[in-house]
Amino acid sequence: MARIRHIALVVKDLEATADFYEKALGLTRSKMSEGPTAKRIYMSDGEVNLALLQYKGETGSGLKDAQNFVGIHHFGFQVDDLPKQQKQIEDAGGQFFFDLGDEDDDDFERKFRDPNGIIFDINYKGWAMTTGKKTAKDPVK
């Protein structure tokens, strides 16, 4: 079963946007960090991770003009069985897009495009600050 646990927004100002969601909606925030494709701050209500992103370029984002895009970029599902879910996605017409990290990494995401070209991702460990988040020491199915 897949559970929505992640929504990613590309924003112009990470700190100002995080301040807004923290003050306006009471979301909890992480410190700013940087991955291979983007700078990010994670926000959460405890169930869903809202990733505020600034992409470095087209790699991983699929955006030709990553520096000027603002808006909802993708969403993500925590799944129980990564290979089984990938097969189900591809059998339904989804196309593999990009792996962010290695499967054993805590922040790993496998990205796909749906038949409309919309990006979504799956992982089996969940996202930071969300219900069901597994860590490296948790058993993996």
C-alpha positions as CSV (number, residue, x, y, z in Angstrom):
1,M,0.0,0.0,0.0
2,A,1.2,3.5,-0.8
3,R,0.8,6.4,1.6
4,I,1.2,10.1,0.6
5,R,3.9,11.4,2.9
6,H,5.7,14.1,0.9
7,I,5.0,17.2,-1.1
8,A,7.8,19.3,-2.7
9,L,7.6,23.0,-3.4
10,V,10.2,25.0,-5.3
11,V,10.5,28.4,-3.6
12,K,12.6,31.6,-4.1
13,D,13.5,32.1,-0.4
14,L,13.8,29.0,1.7
15,E,14.1,30.7,5.1
16,A,11.2,33.2,4.5
17,T,9.0,30.4,3.2
18,A,9.8,28.2,6.2
19,D,9.1,31.1,8.5
20,F,5.7,31.6,6.8
21,Y,4.6,28.0,7.2
22,E,5.9,27.8,10.7
23,K,4.0,30.9,11.8
24,A,0.9,30.6,9.7
25,L,0.2,26.9,10.2
26,G,2.4,25.8,13.1
27,L,4.5,23.3,11.0
28,T,7.7,22.0,12.5
29,R,10.9,22.8,10.5
30,S,14.3,21.2,10.0
31,K,17.5,23.1,9.6
32,M,18.5,23.9,6.0
33,S,20.5,21.2,4.4
34,E,21.9,20.5,1.0
35,G,21.7,17.4,-1.1
36,P,23.2,16.5,-4.5
37,T,20.4,18.2,-6.4
38,A,18.9,20.9,-4.1
39,K,19.1,23.0,-1.0
40,R,16.1,22.2,1.3
41,I,14.2,22.8,4.5
42,Y,11.7,20.2,5.6
43,M,8.5,21.2,7.2
44,S,6.0,18.8,8.8
45,D,2.7,18.4,10.6
46,G,3.9,15.0,11.8
47,E,2.1,13.0,9.0
48,V,3.3,14.7,5.8
49,N,6.7,16.2,4.9
50,L,6.5,19.5,3.0
51,A,9.9,19.9,1.3
52,L,10.9,23.5,0.4
53,L,13.5,23.2,-2.3
54,Q,15.8,25.3,-4.4
55,Y,17.1,23.1,-7.2
56,K,20.7,23.6,-8.5
57,G,19.9,22.7,-12.1
58,E,18.1,20.2,-14.4
59,T,19.6,17.1,-12.9
60,G,16.9,15.5,-10.6
61,S,14.5,18.3,-11.2
62,G,13.8,17.9,-14.9
63,L,13.5,21.7,-15.1
64,K,15.3,23.4,-18.0
65,D,15.1,26.7,-16.0
66,A,15.3,25.4,-12.4
67,Q,16.5,28.8,-11.2
68,N,13.3,30.6,-12.1
69,F,10.6,27.9,-11.4
70,V,8.4,28.4,-8.4
71,G,5.5,26.0,-7.4
72,I,4.6,22.5,-6.7
73,H,7.2,20.2,-8.2
74,H,6.4,16.7,-7.1
75,F,4.8,14.5,-4.4
76,G,5.9,11.2,-2.8
77,F,4.6,8.0,-1.5
78,Q,6.0,5.7,1.2
79,V,5.6,2.1,0.0
80,D,6.1,-1.3,1.7
81,D,7.9,-3.0,-1.2
82,L,10.0,-0.9,-3.6
83,P,10.5,-3.4,-6.4
84,K,6.9,-4.6,-6.4
85,Q,5.6,-0.9,-6.4
86,Q,8.0,0.0,-9.2
87,K,6.7,-2.9,-11.3
88,Q,3.1,-1.8,-10.6
89,I,3.9,1.8,-11.5
90,E,5.6,0.8,-14.8
91,D,2.8,-1.7,-15.7
92,A,0.3,1.1,-15.2
93,G,2.2,3.4,-17.6
94,G,4.6,5.3,-15.3
95,Q,8.1,5.9,-16.5
96,F,11.3,5.8,-14.3
97,F,12.8,9.3,-14.1
98,F,15.6,9.5,-11.5
99,D,17.1,7.9,-8.4
100,L,18.0,10.4,-5.7
101,G,20.7,8.6,-3.6
102,D,21.2,4.9,-3.1
103,E,18.4,2.6,-2.0
104,D,20.0,2.1,1.4
105,D,20.2,5.9,2.1
106,D,17.7,7.3,4.6
107,D,16.7,10.0,2.2
108,F,16.5,7.8,-1.0
109,E,13.8,8.6,-3.5
110,R,13.0,6.8,-6.8
111,K,11.3,9.3,-9.1
112,F,8.8,8.5,-11.9
113,R,6.7,10.5,-14.4
114,D,3.0,9.6,-14.6
115,P,1.3,9.5,-18.1
116,N,0.9,13.3,-17.9
117,G,4.6,13.9,-17.2
118,I,4.0,14.8,-13.6
119,I,6.8,13.8,-11.3
120,F,6.2,11.7,-8.2
121,D,8.5,9.5,-6.1
122,I,8.4,6.5,-3.9
123,N,10.6,5.2,-1.0
124,Y,10.3,2.6,1.6
125,K,11.8,4.4,4.6
126,G,9.5,7.5,4.6
127,W,10.5,11.2,4.8
128,A,12.0,13.2,7.7
129,M,9.6,14.2,10.4
130,T,6.7,11.9,9.2
131,T,4.7,9.1,10.6
132,G,6.2,5.7,9.7
133,K,9.7,7.1,9.1
134,K,12.3,4.3,9.3
135,T,16.0,4.8,10.0
136,A,19.1,2.9,8.9
137,K,18.8,0.6,12.0
138,D,15.1,-0.4,11.2
139,P,14.6,-3.6,9.3
140,V,13.9,-3.2,5.6
141,K,11.3,-5.3,3.9
